[in-house]
């Protein structure tokens, strides 16, 4: 069987052409099925978890699993420190530790870590394979987003409830509308840089992503959508070398469009806006423009109290974290509320301990800077989306976030093996 040649001097065994095609399809399916998630027996399970373990077995059989030394040592250290914190936690916080809780939390962390390891291993075989995964995310987000919209508007109430959270917010086939908006936003970003070949899908896709994000009623998702589009428009404008007359033409066209809309379509626009504002999802987003603080501290968005609890936990555990104990359980013992941190950075600091969290985030930040310098705008924009969402929701166990970590690690490895950098 002919062996497929990958990048030069890769630190892993090359694959046969047949095995390469298998890896390519499975990595695509990993991204596609990441858009399906449900809670089962208290565990948030993804359809992609099945693909993950099949892909892991495949990598083991083909001897292409890659464990970077620094990456491995860092996470072994994190695991050891979390075990120590787990042992001493009952001394710091007044509550009884449950062994099943430790097993459950440890399982979540290990599965997340496996996503990073598998992604790092696959992309080190061939850097182009990361596009297969991102294509799977894009297609899955669009398909399940459009399917959810069809069920929302045309299905009977018994079926419609499957894609709704609280009877109002669109969540797709995810268990939480914020994570649904997060994946839709990532899908939109990938579509922007990697369009479909058929024009009809390039019309349907952005409309589907936008409507899905709006109907998820995710305040964070809506803000990220505005910020990312501002970034994309600004970047596009800076790349275009306009002459003065081009700016004058654009201004004139915009001015005429506004005046024409005001004279001939204003009543229609007012009616359309009034109709849209009747939607409960949109009325929830309206809070952002009325009272921004209230939007994030009331009506199920008690971020301020969640962040204060996280800060309290960091201090009461002497900056060592809560180890492998369930966050909600410890939060209930301290504040009386099972609310999680609603902030990835706080969540990691509470779970890992402050020092490992700062070290890990610093290393991650340095890799992001290197990626920005390479002008890989698709990847940079995805990282920006994850960073923005991380300020308002907890992504410490988000499968996509861990895959991106694995891709970042693979980028560093590929640079080293190409001789672009060497760290000894």
Secondary structure as UniProt FT lines:
FT   TURN            8..9
FT   HELIX           17..32
FT   HELIX           33..35
FT   STRAND          37..40
FT   TURN            41..42
FT   STRAND          43..46
FT   HELIX           48..61
FT   TURN            62..63
FT   HELIX           69..92
FT   HELIX           99..125
FT   TURN            127..128
FT   HELIX           129..154
FT   HELIX           157..160
FT   HELIX           161..163
FT   STRAND          164..165
FT   TURN            166..168
FT   STRAND          169..170
FT   TURN            172..173
FT   HELIX           177..193
FT   HELIX           199..215
FT   TURN            216..217
FT   HELIX           219..239
FT   HELIX           244..264
FT   HELIX           266..277
FT   HELIX           280..290
FT   HELIX           292..295
FT   TURN            296..297
FT   TURN            299..300
FT   HELIX           303..316
FT   TURN            317..319
FT   TURN            323..324
FT   HELIX           327..335
FT   HELIX           344..352
FT   HELIX           354..373
FT   TURN            374..375
FT   HELIX           377..390
FT   TURN            391..392
FT   TURN            396..397
FT   HELIX           399..417
FT   TURN            418..419
//
